[in-house]
């Protein structure tokens, strides 16, 4: 587990399970085999259970009595609610962030976008998901609104679980890259309203794709 030395064992276990969820190796609704995971991570049961407890509090894992641990699954209504809230918060963050963006910030956004597009071309959905998260987190951070950053961070991982459903679509991924090119142009022009409008459209596009894909997948 390649994690920073300053992390506690529980934090490292937490980070690795999150990585497995976000990468899709542990998809929505999948069981988490406690014995296999403890062996894989080379840890004991106590810190593993502590990490699972944290993930359950954050809405990423479900603890089912006498059945074990499962990656959280979402109902259509829960998915819709998450995306509606995210659109509101991210558009607000975008309006705050754009006037504060420096040239260096724009360069960073461009790097993230380029890496995301390259990952899409190579069908590396794990890297794409990482760059996607980085993009949205940087927008939130640049807003310089601490309460907004904290709230979006709590939503982020749940959104990632849902978004994995949409990431199966190559067409959606290509559209997302094109949308981000337009958003980047708005950033350069310091056009906060246009950037917020594009962010709204982008999230709405992903939301629609997730809902469509969800309807095609038999619930676990």
SEGUDO-370346 format. One record per atom (N, C-alpha, C, O): residue in three letters; x, y, z. Coordinates in steps of 0.2 Angstrom, whole numbers, padded with zeros to 4 digits, always signed. Example, Ala and Ser with C-alpha at 12.3 -4.5 7.8 and 13.67 -1.06 7.14 Angstrom:
residues 2
ALA+0066-0028+0039;ALA+0062-0022+0039;ALA+0066-0016+0039;ALA+0071-0017+0042;SER+0064-0011+0035;SER+0068-0005+0036;SER+0064+0000+0039;SER+0067+0006+0040;
***
This chain:
residues 220
UNK+0004-0006+0000;UNK+0000+0000+0000;UNK+0004+0006+0000;UNK+0007+0008+0005;UNK+0005+0009-0006;UNK+0009+0015-0006;UNK+0006+0021-0004;UNK+0003+0025-0007;UNK+0007+0023+0003;UNK+0004+0028+0006;UNK+0009+0032+0010;UNK+0014+0030+0012;UNK+0007+0039+0011;UNK+0012+0043+0014;UNK+0013+0041+0021;UNK+0009+0038+0025;UNK+0019+0041+0024;UNK+0021+0039+0030;UNK+0017+0042+0036;UNK+0017+0039+0041;UNK+0015+0048+0035;UNK+0012+0051+0041;UNK+0005+0049+0042;UNK+0002+0050+0047;UNK+0002+0044+0037;UNK-0005+0042+0038;UNK-0004+0036+0044;UNK+0000+0032+0044;UNK-0010+0035+0048;UNK-0010+0030+0052;UNK-0012+0024+0048;UNK-0014+0024+0042;UNK-0012+0018+0051;UNK-0014+0012+0048;UNK-0021+0012+0046;UNK-0022+0010+0040;UNK-0025+0014+0050;UNK-0032+0014+0048;UNK-0033+0019+0042;UNK-0037+0017+0038;UNK-0030+0025+0042;UNK-0030+0029+0036;UNK-0028+0026+0030;UNK-0031+0027+0024;UNK-0022+0022+0030;UNK-0020+0019+0024;UNK-0025+0014+0022;UNK-0025+0013+0016;UNK-0028+0010+0026;UNK-0033+0005+0024;UNK-0039+0008+0021;UNK-0041+0006+0016;UNK-0041+0014+0024;UNK-0046+0018+0021;UNK-0045+0020+0014;UNK-0049+0019+0010;UNK-0039+0023+0013;UNK-0037+0026+0007;UNK-0036+0020+0002;UNK-0039+0021-0004;UNK-0034+0014+0003;UNK-0034+0009-0002;UNK-0041+0006-0003;UNK-0042+0005-0009;UNK-0045+0006+0001;UNK-0052+0003+0000;UNK-0055+0009-0005;UNK-0059+0007-0009;UNK-0054+0015-0003;UNK-0057+0020-0007;UNK-0055+0020-0014;UNK-0058+0021-0019;UNK-0048+0019-0015;UNK-0045+0018-0022;UNK-0048+0012-0026;UNK-0050+0013-0031;UNK-0049+0007-0022;UNK-0053+0001-0025;UNK-0060+0002-0027;UNK-0062+0000-0033;UNK-0063+0006-0023;UNK-0070+0008-0025;UNK-0070+0013-0031;UNK-0074+0012-0036;UNK-0066+0018-0031;UNK-0066+0023-0036;UNK-0064+0020-0042;UNK-0066+0023-0048;UNK-0059+0016-0042;UNK-0056+0013-0048;UNK-0061+0008-0052;UNK-0061+0006-0057;UNK-0066+0006-0048;UNK-0071+0001-0050;UNK-0070-0006-0049;UNK-0073-0011-0051;UNK-0064-0007-0046;UNK-0062-0014-0044;UNK-0067-0017-0039;UNK-0069-0023-0039;UNK-0069-0012-0035;UNK-0075-0014-0030;UNK-0081-0010-0032;UNK-0082-0004-0030;UNK-0085-0012-0037;UNK-0091-0008-0039;UNK-0096-0007-0035;UNK-0097-0011-0030;UNK-0101-0003-0036;UNK-0107-0002-0032;UNK-0111-0008-0031;UNK-0112-0012-0036;UNK-0112-0009-0025;UNK-0116-0015-0023;UNK-0112-0022-0022;UNK-0114-0027-0019;UNK-0105-0021-0023;UNK-0101-0027-0022;UNK-0099-0029-0015;UNK-0099-0024-0011;UNK-0099-0035-0013;UNK-0097-0037-0007;UNK-0090-0036-0006;UNK-0086-0036-0010;UNK-0088-0034+0000;UNK-0081-0033+0002;UNK-0079-0039+0007;UNK-0081-0040+0012;UNK-0075-0044+0004;UNK-0073-0050+0007;UNK-0068-0048+0013;UNK-0062-0046+0011;UNK-0070-0048+0019;UNK-0065-0046+0024;UNK-0059-0050+0025;UNK-0053-0047+0025;UNK-0059-0056+0025;UNK-0053-0060+0025;UNK-0048-0059+0019;UNK-0042-0058+0020;UNK-0051-0059+0013;UNK-0047-0058+0007;UNK-0044-0051+0008;UNK-0038-0050+0006;UNK-0048-0046+0010;UNK-0045-0039+0010;UNK-0040-0038+0015;UNK-0035-0035+0014;UNK-0041-0041+0021;UNK-0036-0041+0026;UNK-0029-0044+0024;UNK-0024-0042+0026;UNK-0030-0050+0021;UNK-0024-0053+0018;UNK-0021-0049+0013;UNK-0014-0049+0013;UNK-0024-0046+0008;UNK-0022-0042+0003;UNK-0018-0036+0006;UNK-0013-0034+0003;UNK-0021-0033+0011;UNK-0018-0027+0013;UNK-0012-0028+0019;UNK-0009-0024+0021;UNK-0012-0035+0021;UNK-0007-0037+0026;UNK-0008-0033+0032;UNK-0004-0030+0035;UNK-0015-0033+0035;UNK-0016-0029+0041;UNK-0020-0034+0045;UNK-0022-0039+0044;UNK-0022-0031+0052;UNK-0026-0035+0056;UNK-0033-0033+0056;UNK-0035-0028+0052;UNK-0037-0037+0059;UNK-0044-0036+0059;UNK-0047-0029+0062;UNK-0051-0026+0059;UNK-0043-0027+0067;UNK-0046-0021+0071;UNK-0045-0015+0067;UNK-0050-0011+0066;UNK-0039-0013+0064;UNK-0039-0007+0060;UNK-0043-0007+0054;UNK-0046-0002+0051;UNK-0044-0013+0051;UNK-0048-0014+0045;UNK-0055-0013+0047;UNK-0059-0009+0043;UNK-0058-0015+0052;UNK-0065-0014+0055;UNK-0066-0006+0056;UNK-0071-0003+0055;UNK-0060-0003+0059;UNK-0061+0004+0060;UNK-0061+0008+0054;UNK-0065+0013+0053;UNK-0058+0006+0049;UNK-0058+0009+0042;UNK-0065+0008+0039;UNK-0068+0013+0036;UNK-0068+0002+0039;UNK-0074+0001+0037;UNK-0079+0005+0040;UNK-0084+0008+0037;UNK-0079+0006+0047;UNK-0083+0010+0051;UNK-0083+0017+0048;UNK-0089+0021+0047;UNK-0077+0020+0047;UNK-0077+0027+0044;UNK-0080+0027+0037;UNK-0084+0032+0036;UNK-0079+0022+0033;UNK-0082+0022+0026;UNK-0090+0022+0027;UNK-0093+0025+0023;UNK-0092+0018+0031;UNK-0099+0017+0032;UNK-0102+0024+0034;UNK-0108+0026+0032;UNK-0099+0028+0039;UNK-0101+0034+0041;UNK-0102+0039+0035;UNK-0106+0044+0035;UNK-0097+0038+0031;UNK-0097+0043+0025;UNK-0101+0041+0019;UNK-0101+0044+0014;UNK-0105+0035+0020;UNK-0110+0033+0015;UNK-0107+0030+0009;UNK-0110+0029+0004;UNK-0101+0027+0010;UNK-0098+0023+0005;UNK-0098+0016+0005;UNK-0098+0012+0000;UNK-0099+0013+0011;UNK-0100+0006+0013;UNK-0106+0005+0017;UNK-0108+0009+0021;UNK-0109-0001+0016;UNK-0115-0003+0019;UNK-0113-0009+0024;UNK-0110-0014+0021;UNK-0115-0009+0030;UNK-0114-0014+0035;UNK-0120-0018+0036;UNK-0125-0015+0039;UNK-0121-0024+0033;UNK-0127-0028+0034;UNK-0126-0033+0039;UNK-0122-0038+0038;UNK-0130-0033+0044;UNK-0129-0038+0050;UNK-0129-0045+0047;UNK-0134-0047+0043;UNK-0125-0049+0049;UNK-0124-0056+0047;UNK-0123-0058+0040;UNK-0123-0063+0038;UNK-0122-0052+0036;UNK-0120-0053+0029;UNK-0113-0050+0027;UNK-0110-0053+0022;UNK-0111-0045+0031;UNK-0105-0043+0029;UNK-0105-0036+0027;UNK-0109-0032+0028;UNK-0100-0034+0023;UNK-0099-0027+0021;UNK-0100-0026+0013;UNK-0097-0031+0010;UNK-0103-0021+0011;UNK-0104-0020+0004;UNK-0103-0013+0002;UNK-0104-0008+0006;UNK-0100-0012-0004;UNK-0100-0005-0007;UNK-0107-0003-0008;UNK-0111-0007-0010;UNK-0108+0003-0006;UNK-0115+0006-0006;UNK-0118+0006-0013;UNK-0114+0007-0018;UNK-0124+0004-0013;UNK-0128+0005-0019;UNK-0133+0010-0019;UNK-0135+0012-0013;UNK-0135+0013-0024;UNK-0139+0019-0024;UNK-0146+0018-0028;UNK-0146+0014-0033;UNK-0151+0021-0025;UNK-0157+0021-0029;UNK-0157+0026-0034;UNK-0153+0031-0033;UNK-0162+0026-0039;UNK-0162+0031-0044;UNK-0163+0038-0040;UNK-0160+0043-0042;UNK-0168+0038-0035;UNK-0169+0044-0032;UNK-0163+0047-0028;UNK-0162+0053-0028;UNK-0159+0043-0025;UNK-0153+0045-0022;UNK-0148+0048-0027;UNK-0144+0053-0025;UNK-0147+0045-0032;UNK-0142+0047-0037;UNK-0145+0054-0040;UNK-0140+0058-0041;UNK-0151+0055-0041;UNK-0154+0061-0044;UNK-0152+0067-0039;UNK-0150+0072-0040;UNK-0154+0065-0032;UNK-0153+0070-0027;UNK-0145+0072-0027;UNK-0144+0078-0026;UNK-0141+0067-0027;UNK-0134+0069-0027;UNK-0132+0074-0032;UNK-0128+0079-0031;UNK-0134+0072-0038;UNK-0132+0076-0044;UNK-0135+0083-0044;UNK-0132+0088-0046;UNK-0141+0084-0042;UNK-0145+0090-0041;UNK-0141+0095-0036;UNK-0140+0100-0037;UNK-0139+0092-0031;UNK-0135+0095-0026;UNK-0128+0097-0028;UNK-0126+0103-0027;UNK-0125+0093-0032;UNK-0118+0094-0034;UNK-0119+0100-0039;UNK-0114+0104-0039;UNK-0124+0100-0044;UNK-0124+0105-0049;UNK-0125+0112-0045;UNK-0121+0117-0047;UNK-0129+0112-0040;UNK-0130+0119-0037;UNK-0123+0121-0033;UNK-0121+0127-0034;UNK-0120+0116-0030;UNK-0114+0118-0026;UNK-0108+0120-0031;UNK-0104+0124-0030;UNK-0107+0116-0036;UNK-0101+0117-0041;UNK-0102+0123-0045;UNK-0097+0126-0047;UNK-0108+0124-0047;UNK-0109+0131-0051;UNK-0108+0137-0046;UNK-0105+0142-0049;UNK-0110+0136-0040;UNK-0108+0142-0035;UNK-0100+0142-0034;UNK-0097+0148-0034;UNK-0097+0136-0034;UNK-0090+0136-0033;UNK-0086+0139-0039;UNK-0081+0143-0039;UNK-0089+0138-0045;UNK-0086+0140-0051;UNK-0087+0148-0052;UNK-0082+0151-0054;UNK-0092+0150-0050;UNK-0093+0158-0050;UNK-0088+0161-0045;UNK-0086+0167-0047;UNK-0087+0158-0040;UNK-0082+0161-0035;UNK-0075+0160-0037;UNK-0071+0164-0036;UNK-0074+0154-0040;UNK-0067+0152-0042;UNK-0064+0156-0048;UNK-0058+0158-0048;UNK-0068+0157-0053;UNK-0066+0160-0060;UNK-0062+0167-0059;UNK-0057+0168-0061;UNK-0065+0172-0055;UNK-0062+0178-0054;UNK-0055+0177-0050;UNK-0051+0182-0051;UNK-0054+0172-0046;UNK-0048+0171-0042;UNK-0043+0167-0046;UNK-0037+0167-0043;UNK-0044+0165-0052;UNK-0039+0160-0055;UNK-0033+0164-0058;UNK-0034+0170-0061;UNK-0027+0162-0056;UNK-0021+0165-0059;UNK-0019+0161-0065;UNK-0022+0156-0067;UNK-0014+0164-0069;UNK-0011+0161-0075;UNK-0009+0154-0073;UNK-0010+0149-0077;UNK-0006+0153-0067;UNK-0003+0147-0065;UNK-0009+0142-0064;UNK-0008+0136-0065;UNK-0015+0144-0061;UNK-0020+0140-0060;UNK-0023+0137-0067;UNK-0024+0131-0068;UNK-0023+0142-0072;UNK-0025+0140-0079;UNK-0021+0134-0082;UNK-0023+0129-0085;UNK-0014+0135-0080;UNK-0009+0130-0083;UNK-0011+0123-0079;UNK-0010+0118-0083;UNK-0012+0123-0073;UNK-0014+0117-0069;UNK-0020+0114-0072;UNK-0020+0108-0073;UNK-0025+0118-0073;UNK-0032+0115-0076;UNK-0030+0112-0083;UNK-0033+0107-0084;UNK-0026+0115-0087;UNK-0025+0113-0093;UNK-0021+0106-0093;UNK-0022+0101-0097;UNK-0016+0105-0088;UNK-0013+0099-0087;UNK-0018+0094-0085;UNK-0017+0088-0088;UNK-0022+0095-0081;UNK-0027+0090-0078;UNK-0031+0088-0084;UNK-0032+0082-0085;UNK-0033+0093-0088;UNK-0038+0091-0094;UNK-0034+0087-0099;UNK-0037+0082-0101;UNK-0028+0089-0101;UNK-0024+0085-0105;UNK-0023+0077-0103;UNK-0023+0073-0107;UNK-0021+0077-0097;UNK-0020+0070-0094;UNK-0027+0066-0094;UNK-0027+0060-0095;UNK-0032+0069-0093;UNK-0039+0066-0093;UNK-0041+0064-0100;UNK-0043+0058-0101;UNK-0039+0068-0105;UNK-0041+0066-0112;UNK-0036+0060-0114;UNK-0039+0055-0117;UNK-0030+0060-0112;UNK-0026+0055-0114;UNK-0028+0048-0111;UNK-0027+0043-0114;UNK-0030+0049-0104;UNK-0033+0043-0101;UNK-0039+0040-0105;UNK-0039+0034-0105;UNK-0043+0044-0107;UNK-0049+0042-0111;UNK-0047+0039-0117;UNK-0050+0033-0119;UNK-0042+0041-0120;UNK-0040+0038-0127;UNK-0037+0031-0126;UNK-0038+0027-0130;UNK-0034+0030-0120;UNK-0031+0024-0118;UNK-0036+0019-0114;UNK-0034+0014-0112;UNK-0042+0022-0113;UNK-0047+0018-0109;UNK-0045+0016-0102;UNK-0046+0011-0100;UNK-0041+0021-0099;UNK-0038+0020-0093;UNK-0043+0024-0088;UNK-0042+0030-0087;UNK-0048+0021-0086;UNK-0054+0024-0083;UNK-0052+0026-0075;UNK-0055+0030-0072;UNK-0047+0022-0073;UNK-0045+0024-0066;UNK-0041+0030-0066;UNK-0042+0035-0062;UNK-0037+0031-0071;UNK-0033+0038-0071;UNK-0038+0043-0073;UNK-0038+0049-0070;UNK-0043+0042-0077;UNK-0048+0047-0079;UNK-0052+0049-0073;UNK-0053+0055-0072;UNK-0054+0044-0069;UNK-0057+0046-0063;UNK-0053+0050-0058;UNK-0056+0055-0055;UNK-0047+0049-0058;UNK-0042+0053-0053;UNK-0042+0060-0056;UNK-0042+0065-0052;UNK-0041+0061-0062;UNK-0040+0067-0065;UNK-0047+0071-0065;UNK-0047+0077-0063;UNK-0052+0068-0065;UNK-0059+0071-0065;UNK-0060+0074-0058;UNK-0062+0079-0057;UNK-0058+0070-0053;UNK-0059+0072-0046;UNK-0054+0078-0045;UNK-0056+0082-0041;UNK-0048+0077-0047;UNK-0043+0083-0046;UNK-0046+0089-0049;UNK-0045+0095-0046;UNK-0049+0089-0055;UNK-0052+0095-0058;UNK-0057+0098-0054;UNK-0057+0104-0053;UNK-0062+0094-0052;UNK-0067+0097-0048;UNK-0065+0099-0041;UNK-0067+0104-0038;UNK-0060+0096-0038;UNK-0058+0098-0032;UNK-0054+0105-0032;UNK-0054+0109-0028;UNK-0050+0105-0038;UNK-0046+0112-0039;UNK-0051+0118-0040;UNK-0050+0123-0037;UNK-0057+0116-0043;UNK-0062+0122-0044;UNK-0064+0124-0037;UNK-0065+0130-0035;UNK-0066+0119-0033;UNK-0068+0120-0026;UNK-0063+0124-0022;UNK-0065+0129-0019;UNK-0057+0122-0022;UNK-0052+0125-0018;UNK-0050+0132-0020;UNK-0049+0136-0016;UNK-0051+0133-0027;UNK-0050+0140-0030;UNK-0055+0145-0028;UNK-0054+0151-0028;UNK-0061+0142-0026;UNK-0066+0146-0024;UNK-0065+0150-0017;UNK-0067+0155-0015;UNK-0060+0147-0013;UNK-0058+0149-0007;UNK-0064+0150-0002;UNK-0063+0154+0003;UNK-0069+0146-0002;UNK-0074+0145+0002;UNK-0074+0139+0006;UNK-0075+0134+0003;UNK-0071+0139+0012;UNK-0070+0133+0016;UNK-0076+0129+0017;UNK-0075+0123+0016;UNK-0081+0132+0019;UNK-0087+0128+0020;UNK-0090+0124+0013;UNK-0092+0118+0014;UNK-0089+0127+0008;UNK-0091+0124+0001;UNK-0086+0119+0000;UNK-0088+0113-0003;UNK-0079+0120+0001;UNK-0074+0114-0001;UNK-0076+0108+0004;UNK-0076+0103+0001;UNK-0077+0109+0010;UNK-0079+0104+0014;UNK-0085+0100+0012;UNK-0085+0094+0012;UNK-0090+0104+0010;UNK-0097+0100+0008;UNK-0096+0096+0002;UNK-0098+0091+0002;UNK-0092+0099-0003;UNK-0091+0096-0009;UNK-0087+0089-0008;UNK-0088+0084-0011;UNK-0082+0090-0003;UNK-0078+0084-0002;UNK-0082+0078+0001;UNK-0080+0072-0001;UNK-0087+0080+0005;UNK-0091+0074+0007;UNK-0095+0071+0002;UNK-0097+0065+0002;UNK-0097+0075-0003;UNK-0101+0072-0009;UNK-0097+0068-0014;UNK-0099+0064-0017;UNK-0090+0070-0014;UNK-0086+0068-0020;UNK-0086+0060-0020;UNK-0087+0058-0026;UNK-0084+0057-0015;UNK-0083+0050-0016;UNK-0090+0046-0018;UNK-0090+0041-0021;UNK-0096+0048-0015;UNK-0102+0045-0017;UNK-0103+0047-0024;UNK-0106+0042-0028;UNK-0102+0053-0027;UNK-0102+0054-0034;UNK-0098+0050-0038;UNK-0100+0047-0043;UNK-0092+0048-0036;UNK-0087+0044-0039;UNK-0090+0037-0040;UNK-0090+0034-0046;UNK-0094+0034-0035;UNK-0097+0028-0036;UNK-0102+0028-0042;UNK-0102+0023-0046;UNK-0106+0033-0041;UNK-0111+0033-0047;UNK-0108+0035-0053;UNK-0111+0032-0058;UNK-0103+0039-0054;UNK-0100+0041-0060;UNK-0097+0035-0064;UNK-0096+0035-0070;UNK-0095+0030-0060;UNK-0092+0024-0063;UNK-0096+0021-0068;UNK-0094+0018-0073;UNK-0103+0021-0067;UNK-0108+0018-0071;UNK-0107+0022-0078;UNK-0107+0018-0083;UNK-0107+0028-0078;UNK-0107+0032-0084;UNK-0100+0031-0087;UNK-0100+0031-0094;UNK-0095+0030-0084;UNK-0088+0030-0087;UNK-0087+0024-0091;UNK-0082+0023-0095;UNK-0092+0019-0091;UNK-0092+0013-0096;UNK-0093+0016-0103;UNK-0092+0012-0107;UNK-0096+0022-0104;UNK-0098+0024-0110;UNK-0092+0028-0113;UNK-0091+0033-0111;UNK-0090+0026-0119;UNK-0085+0029-0123;UNK-0087+0036-0125;UNK-0084+0041-0125;UNK-0093+0036-0128;UNK-0096+0042-0131;UNK-0097+0047-0125;UNK-0095+0053-0126;UNK-0099+0045-0119;UNK-0100+0050-0114;UNK-0093+0053-0112;UNK-0092+0059-0111;UNK-0088+0049-0112;UNK-0081+0051-0110;UNK-0078+0056-0115;UNK-0075+0061-0113;UNK-0080+0055-0121;UNK-0077+0060-0126;UNK-0081+0066-0126;UNK-0078+0072-0127;UNK-0087+0066-0125;UNK-0091+0072-0124;UNK-0089+0076-0118;UNK-0088+0082-0118;UNK-0087+0072-0112;UNK-0085+0076-0106;UNK-0078+0079-0108;UNK-0077+0085-0105;UNK-0074+0076-0111;UNK-0068+0080-0113;UNK-0069+0086-0117;UNK-0066+0091-0116;UNK-0074+0086-0122;UNK-0075+0092-0126;UNK-0078+0097-0122;UNK-0077+0103-0122;UNK-0083+0095-0117;UNK-0086+0100-0112;UNK-0080+0104-0108;UNK-0081+0110-0107;UNK-0075+0100-0106;UNK-0070+0103-0102;UNK-0066+0107-0106;UNK-0063+0112-0103;UNK-0065+0106-0112;UNK-0061+0111-0116;UNK-0065+0118-0116;UNK-0062+0123-0116;UNK-0071+0117-0117;UNK-0075+0124-0117;UNK-0075+0127-0110;UNK-0075+0133-0110;UNK-0075+0123-0105;UNK-0075+0126-0098;UNK-0068+0130-0097;UNK-0067+0135-0095;UNK-0063+0126-0100;UNK-0056+0129-0099;UNK-0055+0136-0103;UNK-0052+0140-0101;UNK-0059+0136-0109;UNK-0059+0142-0113;UNK-0062+0148-0109;UNK-0060+0154-0109;UNK-0068+0146-0105;UNK-0071+0151-0101;UNK-0067+0153-0095;UNK-0067+0159-0093;UNK-0063+0149-0092;UNK-0058+0150-0087;UNK-0053+0156-0090;UNK-0052+0161-0086;UNK-0051+0154-0095;UNK-0046+0159-0098;UNK-0049+0166-0099;UNK-0045+0171-0098;UNK-0055+0166-0101;UNK-0058+0172-0103;UNK-0061+0176-0097;UNK-0064+0181-0097;UNK-0060+0173-0091;UNK-0063+0175-0085;UNK-0070+0176-0085;UNK-0073+0181-0082;UNK-0074+0172-0089;UNK-0081+0172-0089;UNK-0084+0167-0085;UNK-0086+0162-0086;UNK-0086+0170-0078;UNK-0088+0166-0073;UNK-0095+0163-0075;UNK-0096+0157-0073;UNK-0099+0167-0078;UNK-0106+0164-0079;UNK-0106+0159-0084;UNK-0110+0154-0084;UNK-0102+0160-0090;UNK-0102+0155-0095;UNK-0099+0149-0092;UNK-0101+0143-0094;UNK-0093+0149-0088;UNK-0090+0143-0085;UNK-0095+0139-0080;UNK-0096+0133-0081;UNK-0099+0143-0077;UNK-0104+0140-0072;UNK-0110+0137-0076;UNK-0112+0131-0075;UNK-0112+0140-0082;UNK-0117+0137-0086;UNK-0114+0130-0089;UNK-0117+0125-0090;UNK-0108+0130-0092;UNK-0104+0124-0094;UNK-0104+0119-0089;UNK-0105+0113-0091;UNK-0102+0121-0083;UNK-0101+0116-0078;UNK-0108+0113-0076;UNK-0108+0107-0075;UNK-0113+0117-0076;UNK-0120+0114-0075;UNK-0122+0109-0081;UNK-0124+0104-0079;UNK-0120+0111-0087;UNK-0122+0106-0093;UNK-0118+0100-0092;UNK-0120+0095-0094;UNK-0112+0101-0090;UNK-0107+0095-0090;UNK-0110+0090-0085;UNK-0110+0084-0086;UNK-0111+0092-0079;UNK-0114+0088-0073;UNK-0121+0085-0075;UNK-0122+0079-0074;UNK-0125+0089-0079;UNK-0131+0087-0081;UNK-0131+0081-0086;UNK-0134+0076-0086;UNK-0126+0082-0090;UNK-0124+0077-0095;UNK-0122+0070-0092;UNK-0125+0065-0094;UNK-0118+0071-0087;UNK-0116+0065-0083;UNK-0121+0062-0079;UNK-0122+0056-0079;UNK-0125+0066-0076;UNK-0131+0064-0072;UNK-0136+0060-0077;UNK-0138+0054-0075;UNK-0137+0062-0083;UNK-0142+0059-0087;UNK-0139+0052-0090;UNK-0143+0047-0090;UNK-0133+0052-0091;UNK-0129+0046-0093;UNK-0130+0040-0087;UNK-0131+0035-0088;UNK-0128+0043-0081;UNK-0128+0038-0075;UNK-0135+0035-0074;UNK-0136+0029-0073;UNK-0140+0040-0075;UNK-0147+0037-0074;UNK-0149+0032-0079;UNK-0153+0028-0078;UNK-0147+0034-0086;UNK-0149+0029-0091;UNK-0145+0023-0090;UNK-0148+0017-0091;UNK-0139+0023-0088;UNK-0135+0016-0087;UNK-0138+0013-0081;UNK-0139+0007-0081;UNK-0140+0016-0076;UNK-0143+0013-0070;UNK-0149+0009-0072;UNK-0150+0004-0069;UNK-0153+0012-0076;UNK-0159+0009-0078;UNK-0158+0002-0082;UNK-0162-0002-0082;UNK-0152+0002-0085;UNK-0150-0004-0089;UNK-0147-0010-0084;UNK-0146-0015-0087;UNK-0145-0008-0078;UNK-0141-0012-0074;UNK-0146-0015-0069;UNK-0150-0012-0065;UNK-0147-0022-0069;UNK-0151-0025-0064;UNK-0148-0024-0057;UNK-0142-0025-0055;UNK-0152-0021-0052;UNK-0150-0020-0045;UNK-0147-0026-0042;UNK-0150-0032-0043;UNK-0142-0025-0038;UNK-0139-0031-0034;UNK-0143-0033-0029;UNK-0142-0038-0025;
***
